[in-house]
Amino acid sequence: MPMSTDVPQPTFRRLTAVLDYSYLVLHLPRGTSRNAARQILTEHAEYGGWELDRLRLYPDGRRDVRLRRKIIRATKTM
């Protein structure tokens, strides 16, 4: 997934599976513009199948974003 060079890169912390969803936590540094954050989240949604679960904006401008996607389990039919 190519990203433009003027967009700050998020820090990936953990990828866990709970129940029927897997979660990805992104930490966007302060100074990341609203448009850059939107672009990062849009790319994760379009190419990775992630959806926004929680967004926390701190007073200093950094953002913690939790994305989730459904875990598809194959069931045996025979």
Buried (B, 14 or more C-beta within 10 A) or exposed (E): EEEEEEBBEBEEEEEEEEEEBBBBBBEBEEEBEEEBBEBBBEBBBEEEEBEEBEBEEEEEEBBBBBBBBEEEEEEEEE
